[in-house]
Amino acid sequence: MTAWVYILECADGSFYVGSTVNLDRRVQQHQEGTAAAYTRPRRRRPVRLAWAGDFARVDEAFAFEKQVQNWSRAKRIALIEGRWGDLPGLARGRSRPPLDEQ
């Protein structure tokens, strides 16, 4: 069974990170406001699927979802844009400057 981790861009510009085994159905539920408390308010809808990645196992998808939920906005945008090389640099604590500024 394929499991998915996904990032939605909400109408208010925020991001929602989730996981599911049925991506199309889950995105539709978010559109309808029936999937999660975060996407239920009208101000957050409509939503747009910004990124999705598939995993062979549900537990792997769930673990990655929890990881991405703790990422900064900049790191989520890098993932959405496919800038894989930027991810390690964006993993630094927010209180530490980037390496090129030290």
N, C-alpha and C positions, 0 to 999 in steps of 0.2 A: 504494500500500500504506500503510495506517495503521500508525503506530508509537505505542507508549504509554510514558509514564513513569508509574511508580506508587510509592506509599508503602504499605508494609505495617506494621501495628502488630503486634508480636510479643507472645506470651503474657507475656514478662518486662517488657513496657512499652517496650521499645526500638523503634526504627523501622528499616526496611530500605528503601532506595531502589534501584529497578532500572528497566530498560527492556526492551521486548519488542515483537514484532509480533503475538503471540497472547496477549492478557491473560488470558483464562480458563484456558488451558492452563498458563501460567506460574504463576498463583496456585495452581493445583492441584499443580503440581510443588513449590512452596514448602510447601504443606500436607503433602505426602508426605515432605518432607525430601530431595528429589532435585534441587533447583534451584540452591542456592548454599550454600557452606560456612557462611555466617552463619546461615541459617535451618535448617540440618541438625540442630543439637542439639535434643533433646526439650524442653528448658526454654524454647525460643523458639517452640514450636508449641503450639497452633494459631496461625496468623496471620490477621489481618483486613485486607482491603483498605480502607485509610483514605482514599486519594485516587488518582485516575488522570486524566491529561490526554493527549489525543491530538494527534499531530503528523503532518503530511503527509509528512514525510521522516524516514527512520531516523537520518540524521546529526544532524538537529535534536533529535530525542528523546534521542539519546546525549549531545549537548552539554548539554541541560537536566538530564539525569540527573546528570552530573558536577558541574554547578553546585549542584544540590540536595543532593548528598552532602556538600558542604562547608558547608552551612547549619547554624546552631545548631538545637537542639531547638525553641526558641521560634519561630523562623522557619518551621520545618517545620509546626508546629501551626497557625500563622497561615495557611499555604497550605491545609492540610487543612480548616480552618474557613472558608475563603473570604474571609479578611480581607485582601484585596489591598492595601488602603490602609496596612496595618501593615508590609508587607514592606520598603519603603524604610528605615523607621526601624530595623528589626531587622537591616539590613545593616551597620550600624556595627560597627567592631571591638569585640571583647568588652572591651577595656581602656578604651574611651571611654564615658562615661556618656551616657544619652539626652539629647536636646536640652533637655528640660524640667528637667533636673537640673544644667545648666551654669550 
